[in-house]
Amino acid sequence: MGRRRAVCGALASLIAAATVSGCGSPVAFYRPGEGGAGEPVVGLGGASPYLRPAPARPKAEDPPGAVPVAPAGGRVYAATGPGMIAPAARDMPARLYVASGHGIEVIDPLTMRPAGRFGAGAVASRVVPSWDMRKLWVADTVHDVLVPVGARSGGRGRPVRVADPSGLYFTPDGRTALVAAGRPRRIEIRDPLTMRPRAAVPLPCAAADGDFTLGGGYLVMSCTSAGALVRLDVGGRRVAGTVRLPAGARPGDLRLSPDGGTFFVADAARGGVWAVDARTFAPRGFVRTAPGARGLAISRDARRLFVSGGGTLAAVDFRARRVTARWPLPGGGNAVPGGVSSDGRALWLADADGLVYAVSTRTGRVLRHARVEGRPAGLCVHPQPGRFALGGTGLYR
């Protein structure tokens, strides 16, 4: 009996050590029926159909590229640091997907040479990665469809009918897709895999861009023409609140702060970003960056917010809420960001004149560039660090 207890104790110690030591990359667990055929499943047996893995606080000794199970202590972007690519996307080559009237141009970000084209025939306005990053969804607002494309193969799937799909988002648990539709104005609640409709929530205004609250229970979206923000209760399937920004505001892209307490909202008319309390949903300040501010991206260390628009890229310190750098963009164009490189050294942008380029996140200097056909309306950098994608442009957790 003593020997048996000793063996059991040794095994328990070994399992505990393997769990917290941080040796190698953490193993991704999936619910039954999800993930790959050879990947482990959480909760085989027991009273519950499946169990969620316990949140783990990232350790200082974790190796580079380790992906925490969940953010710790309100660290929203704890799993989006340099090189922290999810297992499902880790072997995918880095690519730039440029949405324009000529389909989707695929570019190798290292050589800046064409790497292919897919979605031919679609007038794409946006390319959005699926929650598990294995698929890309092309939003075509002209033909009123969402087109699935294999991230590895480039194979095009069956288009899904959606009236004016201006945005696509996924809840943090991966169970629900939220499609911003323009005719009529609403959020369509759909199956994240098949895009089959489940319900629809009418909106008081035409929604543009969005992001989720810290717990993921609410999707906050901007309404540019109305100068307002809308908060959608995902579980309750209802609009839980609206807030109008000061007169003349034209809100665009928005991002949740690293501590989860504030939404930063780009305002092209006022030339800066509003700070809106994530709990009370009330404006708490304004940071002036440059006229035409419209696109946002977050640095890999989650310390700075990049604000593009009006031919300028500004870096805003999250904690101090002040601009620490301003850099001119090529040609003074109104560029939209597509995402920060995996190593955090470059921010990728595209402008309507057909220029796709990367600027240094340290100096603002243009590092690489390429010309594409048509007028790019959206840019997607894929894959990017994170446990999963929330849709939109560069939304990862």
Disulfide bonds with the S-S distance in Angstrom:
Cys205-Cys223 2.01
